[in-house]
Amino acid sequence: MNESALLTGTDLVKKFKISSRRAAANILTALDGVSLEIITGESLGVAGESGCGKSTLAKVMAGLMKPDQGVVRYKQSSLPEMSRADQKFFRRTTQMIFQDPFSSLNPRMRIGDSIAEPLRLAGMAATHQREETARIMSTVGLGNDVMNRFPDEFSGGQRQRIGIARALAANPEILIADEPVSSLDISIQAQIINLLLQMKSDFNLSMMIISHNLMVLRHICDRIAIMYLGVVVECAPASDLFRRCRHPYTEALLAAIPGLKGSHQPDTVILNDDVPSPMHIPPGCRFHPRCRYAKTICRQESPGLVEYASGHTAACHFSRQIFG
């Protein structure tokens, strides 16, 4: 285990029972042995198509959802084995920003009160709460004059700023953001991305950013992990991933970005078919039904993560032959 790791997930498994009136229950595998870590002071990005397990991973790492197997450790202490006081501290120091800021805000609570709630729970005197709330709001670009307004009076970008402000009010070490800009207009996305970068610097945050948009992660993150059907298929420093990826799925994701060129990136990579159902995961390498390089071994054996360069791992039987 990396001693500089602030938050670590090891062999995380999470499954859901999906039942209906007409059919027997099916098991949906959201996470299937995922291991990753957030290093102190870094931003870790997690990318992949919808349904790959990104949001489930975020909730498990934030302690909002218990894994069926595996363990999450905060500073090398297992969450389930922590004392009640330590768990309370972890919940305060690890904050989450959700994809839909409106659904995470109490529609009947004024935003000033919503942002001040972590301060109240932390025991701050009421006389200081309003002053600190105003300071935090100013930090994220919200004026004091909107403190008494309700969430439905704000735009999507403003609501996301409110969500960030509320997270910062808890004075966190770790910020986990689940698709923080996907529901926003392009011009507003840039503002929120720049705000997150500024907050990371100003508040010395470690961050985990979930997104299907690799260009967003390239701009924000130090490392990027690529997920596919519940597993990590590649993880690398952001600059290395864009310069020389080592998994066919990552290659296809990069090729889909308009105008992005690289020495090891073809002009066109067409993925065959849609993502298989997480209730019916293919045997062997789970990417093989869509992979243009797939061979017999890919249909039979699941590849493990192999390190090809410092900090750059990939799970592909033919990574070296394909990418050099």
Disulfide bonds with the S-S distance in Angstrom:
none
